Amino acid sequence: MTGCVQHMGMLRFDAFDDIGGHLSFALALLDDAGNGIVLSSLHGRQETRMYAKPIREGKPEVPLTVEEVQALRQAGFEAVPSRLVRSDR
């Protein structure tokens, strides 16, 4: 079970000032070793964009947004520079 998704965090938010309803989201899905993905969907008036950011051994491969970091915290991980560490929850 070590490679299975064991930690999840989700944050809904408004990506743009002129759009309400919290239709955008950041979703963190990680195993116990900190491997997984952060999916982000940014909903706008004309389009919705989706982004996937891999997390390997607790390290994001690309920069994360504030909302993505909050989703990781909800999943039980704390973001530190260039690395995530398991929080004591």
PASE-387975 format. One record per atom (N, C-alpha, C, O): x, y, z; residue in three letters; atom name; residue number from 0. Coordinates in steps of 0.001 Angstrom, whole numbers, m for minus. Layout:
BEGIN
@xx X yy Y zz Z type ALA atom CA seq NUM
...
//
This chain:
BEGIN
@xx 813 yy m1202 zz 0 type MET atom N seq 0
@xx 0 yy 0 zz 0 type MET atom CA seq 0
@xx 856 yy 1266 zz 0 type MET atom C seq 0
@xx 312 yy 2370 zz 4 type MET atom O seq 0
@xx 2164 yy 1130 zz m4 type THR atom N seq 1
@xx 2995 yy 2325 zz 81 type THR atom CA seq 1
@xx 2881 yy 3212 zz m1151 type THR atom C seq 1
@xx 3108 yy 4418 zz m1052 type THR atom O seq 1
@xx 2538 yy 2655 zz m2305 type GLY atom N seq 2
@xx 2417 yy 3450 zz m3521 type GLY atom CA seq 2
@xx 1022 yy 3972 zz m3778 type GLY atom C seq 2
@xx 775 yy 4578 zz m4820 type GLY atom O seq 2
@xx 106 yy 3753 zz m2855 type CYS atom N seq 3
@xx m1285 yy 4192 zz m3025 type CYS atom CA seq 3
@xx m1477 yy 5609 zz m2487 type CYS atom C seq 3
@xx m749 yy 6059 zz m1602 type CYS atom O seq 3
@xx m2460 yy 6290 zz m3032 type VAL atom N seq 4
@xx m2805 yy 7617 zz m2512 type VAL atom CA seq 4
@xx m3316 yy 7451 zz m1088 type VAL atom C seq 4
@xx m4312 yy 6767 zz m849 type VAL atom O seq 4
@xx m2631 yy 8077 zz m155 type GLN atom N seq 5
@xx m3015 yy 7985 zz 1250 type GLN atom CA seq 5
@xx m3325 yy 9345 zz 1860 type GLN atom C seq 5
@xx m3883 yy 9430 zz 2954 type GLN atom O seq 5
@xx m2961 yy 10405 zz 1150 type HIS atom N seq 6
@xx m3161 yy 11757 zz 1671 type HIS atom CA seq 6
@xx m3770 yy 12628 zz 584 type HIS atom C seq 6
@xx m3290 yy 12647 zz m550 type HIS atom O seq 6
@xx m4830 yy 13349 zz 934 type MET atom N seq 7
@xx m5508 yy 14211 zz m20 type MET atom CA seq 7
@xx m5830 yy 15546 zz 628 type MET atom C seq 7
@xx m6223 yy 15610 zz 1793 type MET atom O seq 7
@xx m5660 yy 16595 zz m133 type GLY atom N seq 8
@xx m6053 yy 17925 zz 318 type GLY atom CA seq 8
@xx m6639 yy 18687 zz m850 type GLY atom C seq 8
@xx m6135 yy 18602 zz m1970 type GLY atom O seq 8
@xx m7702 yy 19433 zz m593 type MET atom N seq 9
@xx m8343 yy 20185 zz m1667 type MET atom CA seq 9
@xx m8713 yy 21572 zz m1173 type MET atom C seq 9
@xx m9201 yy 21745 zz m56 type MET atom O seq 9
@xx m8471 yy 22552 zz m2023 type LEU atom N seq 10
@xx m8820 yy 23935 zz m1725 type LEU atom CA seq 10
@xx m9570 yy 24500 zz m2917 type LEU atom C seq 10
@xx m9079 yy 24450 zz m4045 type LEU atom O seq 10
@xx m10751 yy 25035 zz m2675 type ARG atom N seq 11
@xx m11518 yy 25727 zz m3713 type ARG atom CA seq 11
@xx m11331 yy 27223 zz m3518 type ARG atom C seq 11
@xx m11268 yy 27708 zz m2388 type ARG atom O seq 11
@xx m11242 yy 27960 zz m4644 type PHE atom N seq 12
@xx m10973 yy 29391 zz m4548 type PHE atom CA seq 12
@xx m11417 yy 30099 zz m5823 type PHE atom C seq 12
@xx m11741 yy 29460 zz m6824 type PHE atom O seq 12
@xx m11425 yy 31419 zz m5772 type ASP atom N seq 13
@xx m11695 yy 32254 zz m6943 type ASP atom CA seq 13
@xx m10355 yy 32658 zz m7545 type ASP atom C seq 13
@xx m9580 yy 33376 zz m6913 type ASP atom O seq 13
@xx m10079 yy 32200 zz m8761 type ALA atom N seq 14
@xx m8800 yy 32495 zz m9405 type ALA atom CA seq 14
@xx m8725 yy 33929 zz m9911 type ALA atom C seq 14
@xx m7637 yy 34496 zz m10020 type ALA atom O seq 14
@xx m9877 yy 34517 zz m10221 type PHE atom N seq 15
@xx m9916 yy 35871 zz m10772 type PHE atom CA seq 15
@xx m10930 yy 36703 zz m9998 type PHE atom C seq 15
@xx m11925 yy 36177 zz m9499 type PHE atom O seq 15
@xx m10676 yy 37993 zz m9903 type ASP atom N seq 16
@xx m11538 yy 38891 zz m9130 type ASP atom CA seq 16
@xx m12958 yy 38975 zz m9667 type ASP atom C seq 16
@xx m13896 yy 39173 zz m8894 type ASP atom O seq 16
@xx m13137 yy 38829 zz m10983 type ASP atom N seq 17
@xx m14466 yy 39002 zz m11577 type ASP atom CA seq 17
@xx m15274 yy 37707 zz m11659 type ASP atom C seq 17
@xx m16363 yy 37696 zz m12233 type ASP atom O seq 17
@xx m14753 yy 36614 zz m11092 type ILE atom N seq 18
@xx m15449 yy 35322 zz m11114 type ILE atom CA seq 18
@xx m15636 yy 34862 zz m9670 type ILE atom C seq 18
@xx m14664 yy 34756 zz m8922 type ILE atom O seq 18
@xx m16867 yy 34592 zz m9280 type GLY atom N seq 19
@xx m17144 yy 34101 zz m7929 type GLY atom CA seq 19
@xx m17521 yy 32636 zz m7944 type GLY atom C seq 19
@xx m17421 yy 31969 zz m8973 type GLY atom O seq 19
@xx m17945 yy 32148 zz m6822 type GLY atom N seq 20
@xx m18437 yy 30777 zz m6710 type GLY atom CA seq 20
@xx m17391 yy 29735 zz m6377 type GLY atom C seq 20
@xx m17710 yy 28549 zz m6298 type GLY atom O seq 20
@xx m16152 yy 30147 zz m6182 type HIS atom N seq 21
@xx m15075 yy 29204 zz m5845 type HIS atom CA seq 21
@xx m15044 yy 28029 zz m6824 type HIS atom C seq 21
@xx m15048 yy 26872 zz m6403 type HIS atom O seq 21
@xx m15013 yy 28317 zz m8119 type LEU atom N seq 22
@xx m15030 yy 27278 zz m9148 type LEU atom CA seq 22
@xx m13637 yy 26752 zz m9492 type LEU atom C seq 22
@xx m13523 yy 25725 zz m10161 type LEU atom O seq 22
@xx m12590 yy 27423 zz m9057 type SER atom N seq 23
@xx m11222 yy 26942 zz m9255 type SER atom CA seq 23
@xx m10837 yy 26073 zz m8060 type SER atom C seq 23
@xx m11405 yy 26203 zz m6976 type SER atom O seq 23
@xx m9857 yy 25178 zz m8274 type PHE atom N seq 24
@xx m9439 yy 24324 zz m7161 type PHE atom CA seq 24
@xx m7990 yy 23885 zz m7320 type PHE atom C seq 24
@xx m7425 yy 23913 zz m8413 type PHE atom O seq 24
@xx m7403 yy 23478 zz m6192 type ALA atom N seq 25
@xx m6101 yy 22811 zz m6144 type ALA atom CA seq 25
@xx m6315 yy 21523 zz m5363 type ALA atom C seq 25
@xx m6864 yy 21545 zz m4261 type ALA atom O seq 25
@xx m5882 yy 20400 zz m5932 type LEU atom N seq 26
@xx m6084 yy 19083 zz m5337 type LEU atom CA seq 26
@xx m4740 yy 18379 zz m5219 type LEU atom C seq 26
@xx m4066 yy 18154 zz m6225 type LEU atom O seq 26
@xx m4347 yy 18033 zz m4004 type ALA atom N seq 27
@xx m3093 yy 17318 zz m3756 type ALA atom CA seq 27
@xx m3406 yy 15857 zz m3460 type ALA atom C seq 27
@xx m4241 yy 15554 zz m2608 type ALA atom O seq 27
@xx m2733 yy 14952 zz m4167 type LEU atom N seq 28
@xx m2880 yy 13509 zz m3975 type LEU atom CA seq 28
@xx m1482 yy 12919 zz m3802 type LEU atom C seq 28
@xx m678 yy 12930 zz m4734 type LEU atom O seq 28
@xx m1194 yy 12400 zz m2597 type LEU atom N seq 29
@xx 158 yy 11932 zz m2288 type LEU atom CA seq 29
@xx 125 yy 10592 zz m1568 type LEU atom C seq 29
@xx m823 yy 10278 zz m849 type LEU atom O seq 29
@xx 1193 yy 9798 zz m1778 type ASP atom N seq 30
@xx 1345 yy 8590 zz m983 type ASP atom CA seq 30
@xx 2093 yy 8941 zz 302 type ASP atom C seq 30
@xx 2402 yy 10109 zz 540 type ASP atom O seq 30
@xx 2379 yy 7957 zz 1113 type ASP atom N seq 31
@xx 2992 yy 8225 zz 2415 type ASP atom CA seq 31
@xx 4432 yy 8728 zz 2295 type ASP atom C seq 31
@xx 4946 yy 9359 zz 3219 type ASP atom O seq 31
@xx 5084 yy 8453 zz 1162 type ALA atom N seq 32
@xx 6464 yy 8893 zz 953 type ALA atom CA seq 32
@xx 6547 yy 10281 zz 331 type ALA atom C seq 32
@xx 7644 yy 10777 zz 72 type ALA atom O seq 32
@xx 5406 yy 10912 zz 90 type GLY atom N seq 33
@xx 5408 yy 12244 zz m503 type GLY atom CA seq 33
@xx 5471 yy 12245 zz m2015 type GLY atom C seq 33
@xx 5819 yy 13260 zz m2619 type GLY atom O seq 33
@xx 5140 yy 11124 zz m2638 type ASN atom N seq 34
@xx 5079 yy 11043 zz m4094 type ASN atom CA seq 34
@xx 3643 yy 11219 zz m4546 type ASN atom C seq 34
@xx 2724 yy 10655 zz m3952 type ASN atom O seq 34
@xx 3447 yy 11999 zz m5594 type GLY atom N seq 35
@xx 2094 yy 12187 zz m6096 type GLY atom CA seq 35
@xx 2004 yy 13346 zz m7052 type GLY atom C seq 35
@xx 2909 yy 13595 zz m7848 type GLY atom O seq 35
@xx 895 yy 14053 zz m6960 type ILE atom N seq 36
@xx 602 yy 15101 zz m7925 type ILE atom CA seq 36
@xx m267 yy 16172 zz m7282 type ILE atom C seq 36
@xx m1038 yy 15898 zz m6363 type ILE atom O seq 36
@xx m129 yy 17378 zz m7775 type VAL atom N seq 37
@xx m1051 yy 18458 zz m7433 type VAL atom CA seq 37
@xx m1750 yy 18850 zz m8727 type VAL atom C seq 37
@xx m1098 yy 19249 zz m9692 type VAL atom O seq 37
@xx m3064 yy 18740 zz m8752 type LEU atom N seq 38
@xx m3873 yy 19156 zz m9897 type LEU atom CA seq 38
@xx m4501 yy 20496 zz m9570 type LEU atom C seq 38
@xx m5058 yy 20687 zz m8489 type LEU atom O seq 38
@xx m4408 yy 21424 zz m10512 type SER atom N seq 39
@xx m5020 yy 22739 zz m10324 type SER atom CA seq 39
@xx m5897 yy 23055 zz m11520 type SER atom C seq 39
@xx m5515 yy 22819 zz m12666 type SER atom O seq 39
@xx m7065 yy 23587 zz m11244 type SER atom N seq 40
@xx m7988 yy 24027 zz m12283 type SER atom CA seq 40
@xx m8305 yy 25492 zz m12032 type SER atom C seq 40
@xx m8775 yy 25863 zz m10957 type SER atom O seq 40
@xx m8041 yy 26321 zz m13040 type LEU atom N seq 41
@xx m8312 yy 27757 zz m12944 type LEU atom CA seq 41
@xx m9470 yy 28089 zz m13873 type LEU atom C seq 41
@xx m9352 yy 28005 zz m15096 type LEU atom O seq 41
@xx m10588 yy 28466 zz m13270 type HIS atom N seq 42
@xx m11809 yy 28737 zz m14025 type HIS atom CA seq 42
@xx m11924 yy 30223 zz m14318 type HIS atom C seq 42
@xx m11898 yy 31051 zz m13408 type HIS atom O seq 42
@xx m12052 yy 30555 zz m15609 type GLY atom N seq 43
@xx m12240 yy 31940 zz m16035 type GLY atom CA seq 43
@xx m13531 yy 32080 zz m16822 type GLY atom C seq 43
@xx m14251 yy 31102 zz m17022 type GLY atom O seq 43
@xx m13821 yy 33282 zz m17263 type ARG atom N seq 44
@xx m15051 yy 33524 zz m18030 type ARG atom CA seq 44
@xx m15050 yy 32805 zz m19371 type ARG atom C seq 44
@xx m16068 yy 32242 zz m19773 type ARG atom O seq 44
@xx m13921 yy 32819 zz m20065 type GLN atom N seq 45
@xx m13843 yy 32265 zz m21413 type GLN atom CA seq 45
@xx m13308 yy 30834 zz m21465 type GLN atom C seq 45
@xx m13574 yy 30105 zz m22420 type GLN atom O seq 45
@xx m12563 yy 30437 zz m20451 type GLU atom N seq 46
@xx m11945 yy 29114 zz m20495 type GLU atom CA seq 46
@xx m11584 yy 28638 zz m19088 type GLU atom C seq 46
@xx m11549 yy 29410 zz m18130 type GLU atom O seq 46
@xx m11322 yy 27354 zz m19009 type THR atom N seq 47
@xx m10812 yy 26751 zz m17787 type THR atom CA seq 47
@xx m9508 yy 26060 zz m18139 type THR atom C seq 47
@xx m9436 yy 25314 zz m19115 type THR atom O seq 47
@xx m8487 yy 26305 zz m17352 type ARG atom N seq 48
@xx m7185 yy 25679 zz m17590 type ARG atom CA seq 48
@xx m6870 yy 24717 zz m16456 type ARG atom C seq 48
@xx m7177 yy 24974 zz m15292 type ARG atom O seq 48
@xx m6247 yy 23599 zz m16827 type MET atom N seq 49
@xx m5901 yy 22572 zz m15857 type MET atom CA seq 49
@xx m4385 yy 22368 zz m15889 type MET atom C seq 49
@xx m3771 yy 22323 zz m16955 type MET atom O seq 49
@xx m3803 yy 22247 zz m14706 type TYR atom N seq 50
@xx m2361 yy 22048 zz m14583 type TYR atom CA seq 50
@xx m2104 yy 20845 zz m13676 type TYR atom C seq 50
@xx m2816 yy 20635 zz m12694 type TYR atom O seq 50
@xx m1081 yy 20059 zz m14013 type ALA atom N seq 51
@xx m658 yy 18928 zz m13192 type ALA atom CA seq 51
@xx 808 yy 19144 zz m12828 type ALA atom C seq 51
@xx 1656 yy 19325 zz m13702 type ALA atom O seq 51
@xx 1095 yy 19123 zz m11533 type LYS atom N seq 52
@xx 2460 yy 19349 zz m11061 type LYS atom CA seq 52
@xx 2905 yy 18143 zz m10237 type LYS atom C seq 52
@xx 2331 yy 17861 zz m9184 type LYS atom O seq 52
@xx 3930 yy 17428 zz m10717 type PRO atom N seq 53
@xx 4382 yy 16240 zz m9999 type PRO atom CA seq 53
@xx 5139 yy 16581 zz m8718 type PRO atom C seq 53
@xx 5844 yy 17587 zz m8631 type PRO atom O seq 53
@xx 4968 yy 15714 zz m7740 type ILE atom N seq 54
@xx 5696 yy 15796 zz m6474 type ILE atom CA seq 54
@xx 6441 yy 14470 zz m6336 type ILE atom C seq 54
@xx 5817 yy 13408 zz m6322 type ILE atom O seq 54
@xx 7752 yy 14521 zz m6235 type ARG atom N seq 55
@xx 8567 yy 13312 zz m6135 type ARG atom CA seq 55
@xx 9381 yy 13361 zz m4846 type ARG atom C seq 55
@xx 10143 yy 14299 zz m4610 type ARG atom O seq 55
@xx 9205 yy 12340 zz m4024 type GLU atom N seq 56
@xx 9918 yy 12237 zz m2748 type GLU atom CA seq 56
@xx 9848 yy 13537 zz m1957 type GLU atom C seq 56
@xx 10832 yy 13972 zz m1358 type GLU atom O seq 56
@xx 8672 yy 14146 zz m1966 type GLY atom N seq 57
@xx 8446 yy 15355 zz m1193 type GLY atom CA seq 57
@xx 8946 yy 16633 zz m1827 type GLY atom C seq 57
@xx 8937 yy 17682 zz m1183 type GLY atom O seq 57
@xx 9388 yy 16571 zz m3089 type LYS atom N seq 58
@xx 9923 yy 17764 zz m3747 type LYS atom CA seq 58
@xx 9089 yy 18112 zz m4976 type LYS atom C seq 58
@xx 8931 yy 17281 zz m5870 type LYS atom O seq 58
@xx 8554 yy 19331 zz m5029 type PRO atom N seq 59
@xx 7847 yy 19749 zz m6245 type PRO atom CA seq 59
@xx 8858 yy 19957 zz m7371 type PRO atom C seq 59
@xx 9938 yy 20507 zz m7159 type PRO atom O seq 59
@xx 8488 yy 19507 zz m8575 type GLU atom N seq 60
@xx 9395 yy 19658 zz m9712 type GLU atom CA seq 60
@xx 9286 yy 21033 zz m10362 type GLU atom C seq 60
@xx 10165 yy 21432 zz m11126 type GLU atom O seq 60
@xx 8223 yy 21749 zz m10066 type VAL atom N seq 61
@xx 8012 yy 23105 zz m10583 type VAL atom CA seq 61
@xx 7490 yy 23964 zz m9437 type VAL atom C seq 61
@xx 7000 yy 23423 zz m8446 type VAL atom O seq 61
@xx 7583 yy 25288 zz m9546 type PRO atom N seq 62
@xx 7069 yy 26148 zz m8468 type PRO atom CA seq 62
@xx 5571 yy 25939 zz m8234 type PRO atom C seq 62
@xx 4815 yy 25661 zz m9164 type PRO atom O seq 62
@xx 5166 yy 26078 zz m6979 type LEU atom N seq 63
@xx 3767 yy 25901 zz m6590 type LEU atom CA seq 63
@xx 3131 yy 27244 zz m6254 type LEU atom C seq 63
@xx 3804 yy 28160 zz m5781 type LEU atom O seq 63
@xx 1838 yy 27351 zz m6499 type THR atom N seq 64
@xx 1097 yy 28549 zz m6113 type THR atom CA seq 64
@xx 760 yy 28480 zz m4625 type THR atom C seq 64
@xx 905 yy 27432 zz m3996 type THR atom O seq 64
@xx 318 yy 29583 zz m4081 type VAL atom N seq 65
@xx m98 yy 29637 zz m2677 type VAL atom CA seq 65
@xx m1220 yy 28632 zz m2431 type VAL atom C seq 65
@xx m1220 yy 27940 zz m1413 type VAL atom O seq 65
@xx m2172 yy 28546 zz m3354 type GLU atom N seq 66
@xx m3305 yy 27627 zz m3198 type GLU atom CA seq 66
@xx m2848 yy 26174 zz m3243 type GLU atom C seq 66
@xx m3379 yy 25339 zz m2510 type GLU atom O seq 66
@xx m1876 yy 25860 zz m4089 type GLU atom N seq 67
@xx m1355 yy 24494 zz m4160 type GLU atom CA seq 67
@xx m640 yy 24121 zz m2867 type GLU atom C seq 67
@xx m758 yy 22992 zz m2391 type GLU atom O seq 67
@xx 95 yy 25059 zz m2303 type VAL atom N seq 68
@xx 763 yy 24822 zz m1016 type VAL atom CA seq 68
@xx m275 yy 24575 zz 76 type VAL atom C seq 68
@xx m79 yy 23705 zz 925 type VAL atom O seq 68
@xx m1375 yy 25324 zz 67 type GLN atom N seq 69
@xx m2437 yy 25118 zz 1061 type GLN atom CA seq 69
@xx m3080 yy 23742 zz 903 type GLN atom C seq 69
@xx m3398 yy 23092 zz 1899 type GLN atom O seq 69
@xx m3274 yy 23293 zz m333 type ALA atom N seq 70
@xx m3823 yy 21949 zz m561 type ALA atom CA seq 70
@xx m2870 yy 20888 zz m24 type ALA atom C seq 70
@xx m3313 yy 19897 zz 556 type ALA atom O seq 70
@xx m1570 yy 21086 zz m209 type LEU atom N seq 71
@xx m584 yy 20148 zz 337 type LEU atom CA seq 71
@xx m625 yy 20129 zz 1856 type LEU atom C seq 71
@xx m485 yy 19068 zz 2465 type LEU atom O seq 71
@xx m814 yy 21280 zz 2472 type ARG atom N seq 72
@xx m935 yy 21328 zz 3941 type ARG atom CA seq 72
@xx m2164 yy 20551 zz 4404 type ARG atom C seq 72
@xx m2114 yy 19842 zz 5409 type ARG atom O seq 72
@xx m3256 yy 20686 zz 3675 type GLN atom N seq 73
@xx m4464 yy 19930 zz 4028 type GLN atom CA seq 73
@xx m4234 yy 18427 zz 3889 type GLN atom C seq 73
@xx m4860 yy 17629 zz 4588 type GLN atom O seq 73
@xx m3331 yy 18048 zz 2981 type ALA atom N seq 74
@xx m3001 yy 16630 zz 2799 type ALA atom CA seq 74
@xx m2044 yy 16131 zz 3879 type ALA atom C seq 74
@xx m1735 yy 14941 zz 3939 type ALA atom O seq 74
@xx m1576 yy 17046 zz 4730 type GLY atom N seq 75
@xx m703 yy 16647 zz 5823 type GLY atom CA seq 75
@xx 768 yy 16875 zz 5561 type GLY atom C seq 75
@xx 1612 yy 16306 zz 6253 type GLY atom O seq 75
@xx 1096 yy 17697 zz 4574 type PHE atom N seq 76
@xx 2487 yy 18006 zz 4268 type PHE atom CA seq 76
@xx 2707 yy 19502 zz 4400 type PHE atom C seq 76
@xx 1809 yy 20293 zz 4112 type PHE atom O seq 76
@xx 3891 yy 19891 zz 4831 type GLU atom N seq 77
@xx 4253 yy 21301 zz 4948 type GLU atom CA seq 77
@xx 5248 yy 21630 zz 3850 type GLU atom C seq 77
@xx 6216 yy 20899 zz 3641 type GLU atom O seq 77
@xx 5013 yy 22720 zz 3155 type ALA atom N seq 78
@xx 5936 yy 23142 zz 2103 type ALA atom CA seq 78
@xx 7070 yy 23950 zz 2714 type ALA atom C seq 78
@xx 6842 yy 24895 zz 3469 type ALA atom O seq 78
@xx 8272 yy 23572 zz 2383 type VAL atom N seq 79
@xx 9455 yy 24342 zz 2734 type VAL atom CA seq 79
@xx 10202 yy 24577 zz 1424 type VAL atom C seq 79
@xx 9892 yy 23916 zz 433 type VAL atom O seq 79
@xx 11163 yy 25482 zz 1378 type PRO atom N seq 80
@xx 11819 yy 25764 zz 97 type PRO atom CA seq 80
@xx 12273 yy 24496 zz m630 type PRO atom C seq 80
@xx 13094 yy 23732 zz m124 type PRO atom O seq 80
@xx 11727 yy 24294 zz m1812 type SER atom N seq 81
@xx 12074 yy 23186 zz m2708 type SER atom CA seq 81
@xx 11793 yy 21804 zz m2136 type SER atom C seq 81
@xx 12295 yy 20811 zz m2662 type SER atom O seq 81
@xx 11003 yy 21716 zz m1073 type ARG atom N seq 82
@xx 10776 yy 20414 zz m455 type ARG atom CA seq 82
@xx 9495 yy 20422 zz 364 type ARG atom C seq 82
@xx 9062 yy 21470 zz 842 type ARG atom O seq 82
@xx 8900 yy 19266 zz 520 type LEU atom N seq 83
@xx 7739 yy 19103 zz 1397 type LEU atom CA seq 83
@xx 8130 yy 18151 zz 2510 type LEU atom C seq 83
@xx 8854 yy 17181 zz 2284 type LEU atom O seq 83
@xx 7654 yy 18428 zz 3700 type VAL atom N seq 84
@xx 7906 yy 17515 zz 4808 type VAL atom CA seq 84
@xx 6578 yy 17152 zz 5444 type VAL atom C seq 84
@xx 5660 yy 17970 zz 5508 type VAL atom O seq 84
@xx 6487 yy 15933 zz 5907 type ARG atom N seq 85
@xx 5266 yy 15437 zz 6539 type ARG atom CA seq 85
@xx 5026 yy 16211 zz 7821 type ARG atom C seq 85
@xx 5918 yy 16303 zz 8664 type ARG atom O seq 85
@xx 3834 yy 16768 zz 7981 type SER atom N seq 86
@xx 3520 yy 17498 zz 9208 type SER atom CA seq 86
@xx 2971 yy 16541 zz 10255 type SER atom C seq 86
@xx 2500 yy 15454 zz 9919 type SER atom O seq 86
@xx 3027 yy 16932 zz 11503 type ASP atom N seq 87
@xx 2516 yy 16109 zz 12601 type ASP atom CA seq 87
@xx 1065 yy 16459 zz 12851 type ASP atom C seq 87
@xx 771 yy 17333 zz 13667 type ASP atom O seq 87
@xx 148 yy 15788 zz 12158 type ARG atom N seq 88
@xx m1284 yy 16034 zz 12325 type ARG atom CA seq 88
@xx m1942 yy 14826 zz 12904 type ARG atom C seq 88
@xx m3154 yy 14829 zz 13124 type ARG atom O seq 88
//
